């Protein structure tokens, strides 16, 4: 029993930091401060289809999506294990210029100038806004993703919560398993000590 008490004390000290991290991050996840802006979707602005298009799908096309943006009409095709981004008018690969992608992104971030400000850097697929938000464009899917300082801050809390304390996935996996194992062992030791104490109480003590 003395051994169990000592083990319980050692486990409590070892788990003090992870438990503190779980409590703090758990409270943040419950309150979710700043989540709405940090994870707000950033979408390409689309318009109603205004052209008469006659598209004859190829035999190996599994799925297609037709969109109209400021750059024209886009045909997004899923073909076996790859994605195709075609000009819906010519059915040729739609390869945008830097000016075109810049126009597309500027139009999207203009919907929320308070968060994005203006585009200060852009290489055709990734850039930075004046408010420090990183913008990524997936041209094949015609989707945008935003990552601001607040998003990175919240993601850091998730890493703390899930014991992802190092840059190495394998090490983090071990930390997670060990942390859960130690927490389970701590609970078992505590429960055993409590039951042992209850069993040794006399009927008068229990009253």
C-alpha positions in Angstrom: 0.0 0.0 0.0 2.9 2.3 0.8 4.2 1.6 -2.7 0.8 2.5 -4.3 0.8 5.8 -2.3 4.3 6.7 -3.5 3.4 5.7 -7.1 0.2 7.8 -6.9 2.3 10.8 -5.7 4.9 10.4 -8.4 2.2 10.0 -11.1 0.4 13.1 -9.8 3.6 15.2 -10.1 4.3 13.8 -13.6 0.8 14.5 -14.8 0.6 18.0 -13.2 1.7 19.8 -16.4 -0.5 17.8 -18.8 -3.5 18.1 -16.6 -3.0 21.8 -16.2 -2.8 22.1 -20.0 -5.9 20.0 -20.5 -7.9 22.2 -18.0 -6.8 25.5 -19.6 -7.2 24.3 -23.2 -10.5 22.6 -22.4 -11.9 25.9 -21.0 -10.8 27.7 -24.2 -12.4 25.1 -26.4 -15.6 25.4 -24.4 -15.7 29.2 -24.6 -14.2 29.4 -28.2 -12.9 32.9 -28.1 -12.2 34.3 -31.6 -13.2 31.1 -33.3 -15.6 32.7 -35.7 -13.1 34.9 -37.3 -10.2 32.5 -37.1 -11.9 29.7 -38.9 -14.2 31.8 -41.1 -14.5 30.3 -44.6 -12.9 32.2 -47.4 -14.6 31.4 -50.7 -14.2 32.4 -54.3 -16.9 34.8 -55.4 -19.2 33.3 -58.0 -21.9 34.6 -60.3 -25.0 33.2 -62.0 -24.2 31.3 -65.2 -24.9 33.6 -68.1 -23.7 31.6 -71.1 -25.3 28.8 -73.0 -22.9 25.9 -72.6 -23.2 22.5 -74.2 -20.8 20.2 -72.5 -20.3 16.7 -73.6 -18.8 14.8 -70.7 -15.9 12.4 -71.5 -16.5 8.7 -70.7 -13.9 8.8 -67.9 -15.3 11.9 -66.2 -16.7 10.8 -62.8 -17.9 14.2 -61.5 -18.1 17.8 -62.8 -18.8 21.2 -61.4 -19.6 24.3 -63.4 -18.8 27.7 -61.9 -18.8 31.3 -63.1 -16.3 33.7 -61.6 -14.8 37.1 -62.5 -12.4 35.1 -64.7 -15.1 33.4 -66.7 -16.7 29.9 -66.7 -14.9 27.1 -65.0 -15.4 23.4 -65.4 -14.0 21.3 -62.5 -13.7 17.7 -63.4 -12.9 14.6 -61.4 -11.3 12.0 -63.6 -10.3 8.8 -61.9 -7.5 9.8 -59.5 -6.9 13.4 -60.7 -8.7 16.7 -60.9 -9.0 18.8 -64.1 -9.7 22.5 -64.2 -11.0 23.4 -67.7 -12.2 26.5 -69.4 -15.9 25.7 -69.8 -16.1 27.4 -73.1 -13.3 25.6 -74.9 -12.8 22.6 -72.6 -9.1 23.3 -72.6 -7.0 23.3 -69.4 -7.6 26.7 -67.6 -4.1 28.0 -66.8 -4.5 31.4 -65.1 -2.0 34.2 -65.1 -0.7 35.9 -62.0 -2.9 38.9 -62.7 -6.0 36.6 -62.9 -5.4 34.8 -59.6 -4.6 38.2 -58.0 -8.0 39.5 -59.2 -9.8 36.4 -58.0 -8.3 36.6 -54.5 -8.7 40.4 -54.2 -12.4 40.0 -55.0 -12.8 37.3 -52.3 -11.0 39.2 -49.5 -13.0 42.3 -50.3 -16.0 40.7 -48.7 -14.3 41.1 -45.3 -11.9 44.0 -45.4 -11.7 44.2 -41.6 -10.0 40.8 -41.4 -8.0 40.7 -44.6 -7.2 44.3 -45.4 -5.4 44.2 -48.8 -3.2 41.7 -50.5 0.4 42.7 -50.1 2.2 39.6 -51.4 1.0 37.0 -54.0 2.8 34.4 -56.1 -0.1 32.8 -57.8 -1.0 30.2 -55.2 -0.1 31.8 -51.8 0.1 35.2 -50.4 -0.1 37.5 -47.4 -2.5 40.3 -46.5 -1.9 43.6 -44.7 -3.5 42.1 -41.5 -1.1 39.1 -41.5 -3.4 36.5 -42.9 -1.9 33.9 -45.2 -4.1 33.1 -48.2 -3.8 29.8 -50.1 -5.4 29.1 -53.5 -6.1 25.5 -54.7 -6.6 26.1 -58.3 -7.6 22.6 -59.2 -10.5 22.8 -56.7 -11.0 26.5 -57.1 -11.0 26.9 -53.3 -9.3 29.4 -50.9 -8.0 28.8 -47.4 -7.1 31.5 -44.9 -4.7 31.2 -41.9 -4.4 34.2 -39.6 -2.3 34.8 -36.5 -5.4 34.0 -34.4 -5.9 30.7 -36.3 -2.3 29.7 -35.6 -2.7 30.7 -31.9 -5.8 28.4 -31.6 -4.1 25.6 -33.4 -1.2 25.9 -30.9 -3.7 25.3 -28.0 -4.9 22.2 -29.8 -1.3 20.9 -30.0 -0.9 21.5 -26.3 -4.2 19.7 -25.5 -3.3 16.6 -27.6 0.3 16.5 -26.3 1.8 17.5 -29.7 4.7 19.2 -28.0 7.4 18.5 -30.5 7.8 18.9 -34.3 8.0 15.1 -34.7 4.8 13.1 -35.3 6.3 9.9 -34.0 7.4 11.5 -30.8 4.0 13.2 -30.4 2.2 9.9 -30.9 4.3 8.3 -28.1 3.6 11.3 -25.8 -0.1 10.9 -26.4 -0.1 7.2 -25.6 2.1 7.6 -22.6 0.0 10.6 -21.3 -3.2 8.6 -21.5 -1.6 5.6 -19.9 -0.2 7.6 -17.0 -3.6 9.3 -16.5 -5.3 5.9 -16.5 -2.8 4.5 -14.0 -3.2 7.6 -11.8 -6.9 7.1 -11.7 -6.6 3.4 -10.9 -4.1 4.2 -8.1 -6.4 6.9 -6.7 -9.5 4.7 -6.9 -7.6 1.8 -5.2 -6.5 4.0 -2.4 -10.0 5.3 -1.8 -11.5 1.8 -1.8 -8.8 0.5 0.5 -9.5 3.4 2.9 -13.3 2.6 2.8 -12.8 -1.1 3.5 -10.7 -0.3 6.6 -13.3 2.0 8.1 -15.3 0.5 11.0 -19.2 0.7 10.8 -19.1 3.5 13.4 -16.6 5.5 11.3 -18.7 5.2 8.2 -21.7 6.6 10.2 
